[in-house]
Structures are given as structure tokens and as C-alpha cells.
Amino acid sequence: MNSSPPKLVTTVAQLREELRAVRRAGKRIGLVPTMGALHEGHLSLVRAAAAECDYSVVSIYVNPSQFGPSEDLAKYPRTLHNDLALLAGCRTDLVFAPSDGEVYPRGHATWVEVGPVAAPLEGACRPGHFRGVATVVLKLFNMVQPDAAYFGQKDYQQALVIRRMAADLDVPVAVRVCPIVREPDGLAMSSRNRYLSPTARQRALVLWKGLQLAQELAAGGERNAAVIATRMREIIETAADARIDYIALVDPETLAPVDVVAGQTLVALAVKIENTRLIDNCLLEPGRLS
Ligand code: AMP
């Protein structure tokens, strides 16, 4: 295993220079876009890229345009040194960590708006979020020109938005979505988990408990989406300070709400615990479970 830190570049010119020879050699390039503060969830994407591609690029950029005015942009963890050390343990060839001025030079005025799939759930709670995400990811696609790009199911809707964007704008990239990596007790790994105090960290398990309950109910034959959502709400509200943004049972492709769990159904939730907003999701497969 390669244990030397990956090469770090911070400008688009350096990035293109590095990639020129790689592309000329006919290598398959994988891109893993991240905001840093890396954990095993990110590293699972890096490993998937390394397994499928000849050359892997990890971008580390806390994209201001996807944060709302009252969100955690200023306090978002920035741990580049540690991130590079973690990436040294996986096979990463290049890290691209640009500045805001590099990504959004003075005069930047073009934005990507994705249609209906960006509207509900995170789109409704975080106006402008997906416009920022789609724009920065398209820019990264144009900068790196990867053959494949790796995203986590943890941000299910984000992956759907990016798939739509890449298809609609004819970006020749294979969008891969990798499974959610969880802590041993079930909490989905997230850079934001480090905001949680030890007691809030325990209360945050209600998200996972809610999703597990949904799985159990569906496996036991419950098909009424409202019943499942209500039971989930009850379990989540056992955490005294839980503030639920949404608990949604939706079609996994369109994100339209479902009343009856007839086919594969996405259960998605966003909950604030101690002011930290956490998201998680799972897929119900009624055909397979019952
Ligand atoms: P972020 O740094 O939060 O923007 O995440 C970068 C990528 O890592 C996104 O595609 C996320 O969906 C993915 N990711 C974050 N957490 C996890 C996790 N627990 N399991 C799998 N992928 C994840």
C-alpha cells in the first residue's frame, strides 16, 4: 500500500498540468469531491475510485455557495493536514484543494439550476443549496474531466441531482454512488458529527433507530407511509432536543412522496440535535423484505 502523502495542487493550472500526462497515457481518472474533514465514509469513496480507476483525484473544497447565510460555513471543520495523512493510507494520486478565489474568480456569474429533483427535502430546507452543489460539481467535472466520479448514498438527493445535471449537460462522466458508512452503533459518519457533545452524540442515534424501525415495519408488512413516518417521529422525539426538518417516504428516482410502500422506497430524514443538522436515509425494499 502506498503510504506517502498524495501530491497536493491548489490551482486549476497545476491540476491540468498534472492531468495532461495522465490522460495522454490513457489512464482512467476517478474523482472524489469532498469538503474535507475526511472520515471512513469519504475513504470508502476513495477506495472505490482506486479500485475502478488508474488514477484518483480527491478534491477538498468547502464550497461557500452551497451554504445558506445562517449555516455553518465559518465553523465547518478544515483539517487539510490530517486529511492528507488519511489519504496517504488509501491510493490517492492527487489532491486538489483550491482557494475560493480559484473556484469563483472575480466576476463569476454562471450558476447551474437542476429541476424538480432538487426541489423537495434538502432543496426545500436549504434554498440555493443544490444550485451551489451543482455549480461546484460541474466546475470540478470540467476542471478534472474524470471518467468516473464517486458520491455517497449518505447524500442521496445530492447524488440524484448530480446524476441529473451530468446527464442533462452531457458531461461524459460515470456517476457512482457508494453505500453509507456508519459508526459501529449505526450513526452515519459525517464531518458534522464532531460538533456533537458526547451526550448529543448518544441522542443522535435516534436517526438510525428511526430508520431501523421503518425497515422493521416494512418487513412486517406495514405499507402505509404515514403510519411508518409517525412511528419514526415518535422514536426520534424521544431525544428531548430533536428538531425534525423532515421525515419523508418518497420514490427513489423522482423523490415524489408515496402514500403506500409498494415498490422500492427511500426513507429520508433531517433532524437537528443540539443545533447540529444531521441527515440520513435508507431504502425500503418491500418485495425483498416481506
Ligand atoms: P462531504 O465532504 O460531506 O461533502 O462529502 C463528500 C462525499 O462523501 C459525498 O459524496 C458524501 O455523500 C460522501 N459521504 C459523506 N459521508 C458519508 C458516509 N457516511 N458514507 C458514505 N459516503 C459519505
Residues whose N, C-alpha, C, O or C-beta is under 5 A from the ligand:
A	BS01	AMP	P33 T34 M35 G36 G41 H42 Y150 F151 G152 Q153 K154 D155 C178 P179 I180 V181 A188 M189 S190
